[in-house]
Structure formats: structure tokens, C-alpha cells
Amino acid sequence: MRWRSPRRCPRTGTGSGPCRRSMASATDSRYGQKESSDQNFDYMFKILIIGNSSVGKTSFLFRYADDSFTPAFVSTVGIDFKVKTIYRNDKRIKLQIWDTAGQERYRTITTAYYRGAMGFILMYDITNEESFNAVQDWSTQIKTYSWDNAQVLLVGNKCDMEDERVVSSEKGRQLAEHLGFEFFEASAKDNINVKQTFERLVDIICEKMSESLDAADPAVTGAKQGPQLTDQQAPPHQDCAC
Amino acid sequence: FPQREPRAGWRLRASPGWRPARCRPPRAAALLDLSFLTLAERRAIAEVLRRDAQLRRRDEGRVRRLRKSVSDPARLKSLTGDWFCDVRARRHQQPLGSELVRASIRRRRPRGTQGTGTGTAGGGCGAGSAQGPLSASPPACLPDQPCDVSPPAAALEVTPLSQSLREPDIPPGQQDIPLQPGNSGQGGGQCHGAPGTPRARQTSPSRVSPQDVPGSQLSASSSVSSLSSSTVRDTGDGMGRAAARGGPDAVLPPPQLSSSLVSLYSEGELGRVAVRGGVQVALRYEPAAKELHVHVLRLPRWHRWHPRAAAALGAPRLPLHPLLSSVGLQTDLQGRTLNLSVWHHDSLGRNLFLGEVEIALGAWDWANTRPEWFDLQPRTPVSPGDLASHGHLNLALKFIPAGSEGAGLPPTGELHIWVKDARSLAPLRRGTVDAFVQCYVLPDDSKASRQKTRVVKRSLNPLFNHTMVYDGFQAKDLAEACAEVTLWHREAFAKRPLGGIRLSLGTGEGSGTRGLFIPLSVLARGRPLRGHRDIPSVGTACGRVLGAAKR
């Protein structure tokens, strides 16, 4: 048995389909040509953004991941995510940020993602009282569906719309304190506190990671390689700058 | 054969089907009711799931490399994300979002024409045979590839035994592959669960269903006892569900689907376990339906082993060929031998042979439908000479790295699969075979990956002489690729499988893809292709037989 010309189809007679069929497209998607560069990170964190419909979760994510903003409202279908790699605490951290639909209709889907999330951004709209009142419920959802140590940042979005504000910063801070969350006011539109929110959440997750490793094996404390965040400063100015 | 070996030291071997034990979601989650979604919504979500799966697959690659290179356990835990899996696992025993949603979306999809699957994704492994796969894909089809034709009376297929592992609608993470990728010999370590209740056992008879076409032959029989399996986490629970699901019909493939068993060795393991004990079997033949019912009632309780039974109808006194399954049954059961083998299905999806029984059906008293005990016997290895009468597929593979022919040619790596011919095929019915060969390079199971030869009509020794060329490969892709070559009989409106093989480097990597490298539990693994002696350099080519290679 001897190979014939490798470049030509040695098929005899009629056949079905072309002899050569490119695998290129499939290869691209399956094997990921960019894999090596894509995999150039230390940690992968999964973050979930939740909150009422139209509070600006998707805009917030787009601002952070793509630095883009569009005022048009397009309701998220179920779930979506974006990926962003950041450099933080001398580590490259790849974030998979899940954006959820706020609509009740998709609740079965979105809650399924709670348990895979290391941290949460719980968002309300400072111009929408109802969305603020729902924070307590969202918080309960997190406690129900997530892991024990879920880290949550409460974010009051749309702080650029000061004229229409119905939820004061103070109210937001108090509620956050009550729930044990850290608090930011932010604006996806004006790019206020967006990056800070995510970075703070990443820091908190890093802390939790270190804690869990310490708890799991106290013996390794000395050799621990996880990020040491003990000298982490307190969160910077958290309120909306405007 | 290949003028250029892909790389010195590469070895083709069968792929273990487990994924790295990382964040593997346990089973037993109720699926979501997503029936409210519109088609467009479903599509949108499916696209997100696809992107997520891709991302995860890549991350698994990264984690694999980490596991090889990082020795500090704490550091490894943080880098891989295992720390989170650990803390999460304290609270949740459910699959991750995408897997659950994916399973749930699939669940709502209309199924194939062969009936409806029942049960939930959380069904136990043993109970898995009651689930979708039996109906979702006609057993003749390789479940991890699109099966566009559903032969109404497939003669050869996989057995339910393997189907529980091949649930196409359950995301890979949910397949019941246990966490410990431990030594196969220890697979039974988790199996304190009793192998099911008697009732559960009795709901899992198997039957041989010959085609209803007069004069057609039954090819082979199959039998599976969905006794407990080492891979079920909550054995008791799973079995309870199996029992609750009730009637045999829930467990059985639809009668028109004859379940032929491909017999199998797990060769390396053969003889590792001392054969002892017996098996209680009841046989009943229904002449009207031309069905042989094999009820496996009881298997001894092996310490540490999770037994499963598989049966095949062999030709008279012919040892069952591991590659193959189906023997044309020209007459009736007279002169046939029922081979029933008992296997331990271990945590890696491998099968350990626990013993077998051969029952000469010619001498069987068919008035006796009571259960009888048979002592298990050791199996004598099949010598290649016994296989002389079986069909052969003659093929060769080579990989041409990009640029290896000079002048930048070929521009990308190419995998060539030369399907030369097949010999000594046995017809499914009387007469001859209109055979063709089709090929996929998994994990791409899309139609774009499918290539076929022409149909060679009315020949038991069809000459194809066809080279399938797949380009766009890098050498590293090969580690995750698996060439699947299957032989089919073309009929007017359908195609019927004659057999097939899978060839891969067998790292098992890339198994994040649905159905990829799932251990075909009944099939031989990691063994040279018997009956394929014409393949050059067969020493480097081992593979698992997929369906059945025709004798």
C-alpha cells in the first residue's frame, strides 16, 4: 500500500462531495488559534451582574469591557457575558463577567448562574425607586443560590442623572451597610466608578481566595503564592463624583 | 506508511473519557423548564452557551498545563480556580449555570422519531439507559455525530450499556464520570451502593429484536443490566429512580431497534480480576415477535465491583469478536450461542471483565422461562485467526505538517485519511452490500467535517481508494482530534451502519466537547485494530471500535 500524491485526490470514479474540505473554520473555533495568548493569565474570576431590568447592567458591562456606551435600551435575553483581562496585584486576571436579564421572565436561567459566580455586582438605578427597593430581594436571591462567601458590591447606577435622582447616596450606603456589601455610585454613561467597581470586586475575590486557601491548609501559609492584599487600601472615594 | 511520522514518540492510543476533575458538577439536578423561551431566545442563549463552552474548554487546557507544571498545591488551587470549586461544593451539588441551561434547553427540543426519552438528567448511571439516548439517537448512530438517517431496523448498534454514557443531551460535565481519575482497579472503591433493588434489576431486561422483515436476520443481541455502576454518585438514589420509572419499556429501546451488542474486551484488563460467582438469567423467546428476551436478574455482589452485564449472540462456537457485533442470523436461534458477559465499569469508563457465560441456544429448553444461575467463566482470548472471516477495513492515515513539503506547502497541516478498500463484508441481508465510508474528524462533528466516499454497489469487497483530506490542522490539534471512520450500507432512503473505528492520539483532551471521547464502555479500548492487519504501521495505530466491524 503506497501513498499516492498527497496533494491530489486519488479517488477513482465518482464520489460524493468534494475531496478536500477545509477544516480551517472549524479549527479556528474548536482549537482556538489564539489559545496561547488567551491563556496568558493567572486567575479566572467569574462575576455576575444582577439587578432590576433597565438599571443599566449591560451598559455598565459594555463600558467596562469595551469602553462603549449606547443610550438605546436593548433587553438582555437571558444571559450574556464578556471577557476582560486585567492586571491587578501583579497578577493577570481574566474576568468572565456575566450579564443577566433583569426581567422576571428569565429568572430561572439567571439564578442558575449564581452558584458559579465568585462575586456579584448588584445594581440599581438611582432614578428608579423600585429598582432600589428590589435590592433586598436580590440580596436574598444571592444568599439562596450562591456560595456562602459570595462577595457583593452594591452599585447605584446612572449617577450622572442627578436631576432625576430619587435614591440618595446616603440611603444607598445605609442599605449596603445593612446588607454587608460595599457600595459605589457609578455611571456607565459618564464612565464614573465603573473600573473602580470591578477592580474592588476583584480585590475582594482575591482576598477570599487567599482566605480559603489559608483555611484549607494552614501549613501552606508560609509558602502561599496567592496575592497578599493585607496592605490593600480602603476603597477609594466611593460615591459618585458628581 | 506515513512517509513522515507526525512526531517521533507519538503514540496512538485510546482516549480516556474523563475530563480533568475540576469543578465537575455532580449529577442530580432538576432541569429547568425553559419551554417559555421562543426559538429566537433559545438561539441567542445557545450562542452564549457556545461561547461559554469555548471559553471553558480553553481554560481547561490552561488548567491541564498548570497541573503538569505547578507542584505547589496551594498555588495550583488558586491558579486553577479549584479553591472556588471547593468552597462552592460545600454548598451546592448542582451543575453550573451553563451546563444546566444547556441541558434544559436541549431537553425541550423535539426528539428523534424513535419515541420519547423520559427521565431527568439527574438519573443515575444505570438508569441512564432509560434516558433520552435510546430514543434521541437511533442506536445505530454514533450519538456524537449528527445522524441524519434513522434506520428503522438497525441491525447494529451500540448497546444500552454504553448509552448511559453517551447521553447526547447531557453536557459533558454532567456525564457520570466521577471525580477521581484514579486507577481503574480502584474504580469500584466507591461502590458500596448495593447494585440496585431486585425490582430495579427486573426492569432492565434486554431483548433481541430481529427486524420484522421476514427473512431478515437478526444480527445480534444485546443485554444490559442497569445494575449499579461505580460511577453513580448517589447510587441508591439513582437506582430508586430507575425503579420508579417503572416498566421495562421505559428502560428498553423501542422494540424495533434491535440492540446488538458489540462484544468487547478491555484488553489490558482482561484477567486482572479473578472470575467467580454466577449470573442469574431468564431466557424467553417470542416467536411471533421474533424476539429473544434476556433478563439479567441478578449478579453476585462483588466486593468493590460494579457489575454490568452484556450479552451477544455469537455464531456457533465462535468466540465473540471484540470488534464486532453482528452475525447474520440466517435461520433462527438454533445453533447460536448466547454470550453474556459481566463487566465492571470503572471510574474511567473502562470495562473490566468479570466473567462470562455462554449458553448454547440450540440446546435450550424454551419452555423454561424461569431464571437460572450460570457460573461465570473466564474468557479465553480470541486469537486473530478466529477473526479471519470478519470484514476488514483497509485504511491509512498520515499527517503532513504545514510547510513540510517546501515552498510553504502545504499552507496548513493536513490530515490525510486514505480509505483504500474493505474486504469480506458480510451483508446485512441476503445478497450484497452497497457500501460507503464516511469520516469525521472529531471533535468537529458538524457536517463540514464529514467526508464520504462514493457508494460501491453490490460488493462485499468494495474498493474505495479515496483520500479524505482535512486541512487547517496544527500538529497540536492532533492531540485533540479523533478520526472516526465508519462504514455504511446505503439503502434507498436510509443508511445502515456496518461498523467503524475511531483513531486518536487518545489523550482524552478536548473532551469538553459533547460526546467527544466519551468512553464507549462496551468497546475495546487501546487495542490494535484487529482484522485491520493491512494497515501499515498498525503498531502505532490503535483505536477503539465504534460500532461494529462487520465480520
Boltz contact constraints between the chains, C-beta under 6 A:
constraints:
  - contact:
      token1: [A, 1]
      token2: [B, 536]
      max_distance: 6.0
  - contact:
      token1: [A, 10]
      token2: [B, 467]
      max_distance: 6.0
  - contact:
      token1: [A, 11]
      token2: [B, 466]
      max_distance: 6.0
  - contact:
      token1: [A, 12]
      token2: [B, 465]
      max_distance: 6.0
  - contact:
      token1: [A, 13]
      token2: [B, 454]
      max_distance: 6.0
  - contact:
      token1: [A, 14]
      token2: [B, 454]
      max_distance: 6.0
  - contact:
      token1: [A, 15]
      token2: [B, 454]
      max_distance: 6.0
  - contact:
      token1: [A, 16]
      token2: [B, 452]
      max_distance: 6.0
  - contact:
      token1: [A, 16]
      token2: [B, 454]
      max_distance: 6.0
  - contact:
      token1: [A, 17]
      token2: [B, 452]
      max_distance: 6.0
  - contact:
      token1: [A, 20]
      token2: [B, 469]
      max_distance: 6.0
  - contact:
      token1: [A, 22]
      token2: [B, 471]
      max_distance: 6.0
  - contact:
      token1: [A, 22]
      token2: [B, 472]
      max_distance: 6.0
  - contact:
      token1: [A, 23]
      token2: [B, 470]
      max_distance: 6.0
  - contact:
      token1: [A, 23]
      token2: [B, 471]
      max_distance: 6.0
  - contact:
      token1: [A, 23]
      token2: [B, 472]
      max_distance: 6.0
  - contact:
      token1: [A, 24]
      token2: [B, 472]
      max_distance: 6.0
  - contact:
      token1: [A, 26]
      token2: [B, 444]
      max_distance: 6.0
  - contact:
      token1: [A, 26]
      token2: [B, 448]
      max_distance: 6.0
  - contact:
      token1: [A, 27]
      token2: [B, 472]
      max_distance: 6.0
  - contact:
      token1: [A, 30]
      token2: [B, 443]
      max_distance: 6.0
  - contact:
      token1: [A, 30]
      token2: [B, 444]
      max_distance: 6.0
  - contact:
      token1: [A, 31]
      token2: [B, 477]
      max_distance: 6.0
  - contact:
      token1: [A, 32]
      token2: [B, 58]
      max_distance: 6.0
  - contact:
      token1: [A, 35]
      token2: [B, 58]
      max_distance: 6.0
  - contact:
      token1: [A, 38]
      token2: [B, 58]
      max_distance: 6.0
  - contact:
      token1: [A, 39]
      token2: [B, 62]
      max_distance: 6.0
  - contact:
      token1: [A, 44]
      token2: [B, 59]
      max_distance: 6.0
  - contact:
      token1: [A, 44]
      token2: [B, 81]
      max_distance: 6.0
  - contact:
      token1: [A, 77]
      token2: [B, 41]
      max_distance: 6.0
  - contact:
      token1: [A, 77]
      token2: [B, 44]
      max_distance: 6.0
  - contact:
      token1: [A, 78]
      token2: [B, 45]
      max_distance: 6.0
  - contact:
      token1: [A, 79]
      token2: [B, 48]
      max_distance: 6.0
  - contact:
      token1: [A, 80]
      token2: [B, 48]
      max_distance: 6.0
  - contact:
      token1: [A, 108]
      token2: [B, 32]
      max_distance: 6.0
  - contact:
      token1: [A, 109]
      token2: [B, 101]
      max_distance: 6.0
  - contact:
      token1: [A, 112]
      token2: [B, 97]
      max_distance: 6.0
  - contact:
      token1: [A, 112]
      token2: [B, 100]
      max_distance: 6.0
  - contact:
      token1: [A, 112]
      token2: [B, 101]
      max_distance: 6.0
  - contact:
      token1: [A, 113]
      token2: [B, 97]
      max_distance: 6.0
  - contact:
      token1: [A, 115]
      token2: [B, 92]
      max_distance: 6.0
  - contact:
      token1: [A, 116]
      token2: [B, 96]
      max_distance: 6.0
  - contact:
      token1: [A, 116]
      token2: [B, 97]
      max_distance: 6.0
  - contact:
      token1: [A, 118]
      token2: [B, 84]
      max_distance: 6.0
  - contact:
      token1: [A, 147]
      token2: [B, 87]
      max_distance: 6.0
  - contact:
      token1: [A, 147]
      token2: [B, 88]
      max_distance: 6.0
  - contact:
      token1: [A, 147]
      token2: [B, 91]
      max_distance: 6.0
  - contact:
      token1: [A, 148]
      token2: [B, 91]
      max_distance: 6.0
  - contact:
      token1: [A, 209]
      token2: [B, 78]
      max_distance: 6.0
  - contact:
      token1: [A, 209]
      token2: [B, 83]
      max_distance: 6.0
  - contact:
      token1: [A, 212]
      token2: [B, 83]
      max_distance: 6.0
  - contact:
      token1: [A, 212]
      token2: [B, 87]
      max_distance: 6.0
  - contact:
      token1: [A, 213]
      token2: [B, 74]
      max_distance: 6.0
  - contact:
      token1: [A, 213]
      token2: [B, 77]
      max_distance: 6.0
  - contact:
      token1: [A, 213]
      token2: [B, 78]
      max_distance: 6.0
  - contact:
      token1: [A, 213]
      token2: [B, 83]
      max_distance: 6.0
  - contact:
      token1: [A, 220]
      token2: [B, 74]
      max_distance: 6.0
  - contact:
      token1: [A, 224]
      token2: [B, 74]
      max_distance: 6.0
  - contact:
      token1: [A, 225]
      token2: [B, 75]
      max_distance: 6.0
  - contact:
      token1: [A, 226]
      token2: [B, 78]
      max_distance: 6.0
